[in-house]
């Protein structure tokens, strides 16, 4: 949610800082590695029970992650390799910090409370996987109530006020699960429209889904009722195509009949007579 609304403004403000950092000789990869080192320190500190110091280290680990992208753009070294490294580092950072919180909860409240932090980690990984898989298939799965920026803010609040740490984790678990459902529905609808396009390319007559409309200011989404009807039409077209395939399969002659027909079409050879 914050990523979609404030990403442009944050990148605009961090641009001048990235130029200064680039002049020091630091690269985007250096910043990513620095963030990982700070995340390890934050996880160990949180696990030992020093939550405020762990909060400071956690915030310090987020700063390089915030600057590595602008630094790569400012230096002209932005690449797919760097994006992959940054995304992997983000997942490792999440696992380290939530692992440190699980360690702390085990010592402070009991072993079963550690499962709460691991549950948040599992659902967060599912949300990240949904986006990665959707983008690999050509769809968009960004957005939702609890993206990574919101999770970082929530964890900072829980570490700042230790009495709120467990309630914050419960809220994170619920909202992250809602985000996973939101992304699933979003990709499902996009895939349904892609299915209609595929059927149309095969010659199956399907209604054209109207998910967007042109306006004076650009392109905006159609109302929910229109998009829902387009989704229903896509499902109906898919079922119609399946029925056509079943009818075509049922109308085919049995294999034995087709074999005998081919045998009857062949010219017969004259039999040789012995002298």
Beta strands, then each sheet from edge to edge (+ up, - down):
strand 1: 212-215
strand 2: 218-221
sheet 1: 1+ 2-
end
